[in-house]
């Protein structure tokens, strides 16, 4: 047997969850509309954007690995990383 208090509490909880689900569905609909607008007006395609993001992440991973290797090599060589960039013809800002 549930106490009246816990029954009231679970109804409030259920209402709160239903409200949250409704708000999330509204957000999904708004995002779907924004995606459709970007695709039609700007020529963006979700699949292309996802691939570009993946490629950028891979590129950044490679840059990070390069930085680690250059750092280790600079320590072993007794020169600065900046000097190694110049020696190998790399752009420091890259």
N, C-alpha and C positions, 0 to 999 in steps of 0.2 A: 504494500500500500504506500503510495506516494503522499508526502505531505503537500498541502496546498501551496506551500512556498516553493518546493522543488518543481512542482508542476508549472507554476507561473514562470519560474526561472527557465525551464526547458523551452517553454513557448517563446519567451523573449529571445532565447538563444537561437531557436529555429528561425524566428523572424529576422534576427540579425544576420544569420547565414544567408537567408533568402535575399535580403537586401544587398549583401555583399556580392552574391552571385549575379544579381541583376545589374549592379554597378559594373562588374567585370565584363559581363556580356555587352554592356554599352561601350566600354572601352575597346573591346575587340571589334565591335562594329565600326567605331570611329577610326581605328587603325586600319581596318580593311578598306574603308573609304579613302583614307589618306594614301594607302598603297595604290589603289586603283587610280587616284588622281595623279600620283607620281608617274605611274606607268603610262597613262594616256597623255598627260601634258608635258612631262619632262623626258619621256622615252626611257625611263629607268625600268629595269626588269629585276625582280627579286632574286632570281637565280644568278644573274650576272653580278649583282651586288654581293651576294653570298660568296661567289667565287673570288671576286676582288678582295673581299675581306680575308678569305683563306690565304690568298697569295700574299697579301700584306703581312699577315701573321708569320708566314714562312720566311718572308724577306727579313722581317725584324729578328726572327730566330737566328738566321744566318749572320746578320749584322752583329748580334750579341755574341755569337760564337767567335766571329772574327775579332771582336774587341777583346775577348778573353785570351785568345791566342796571341794577339799583338801585345797585350799586357805582359803575358808570361815571357814572350820573346824579348821584350824591352828590358825586363829584369835580368834575364840571362845574358843579354848583350851589353848591359850597362848603359843603355841610352833611353831617352824618353820615347813615349808612344808617338808624340808629335814628330820626332826625328824619323821614326819608322814610317810614318805616313808619307813624309817627304821622300824618303829613300825608295819607297815602293810606288811613288807617283799617285798616292791616294789623296782625296779631298778630305780635309779634317772635319768639315761640317757634315759629311755624308754619314 
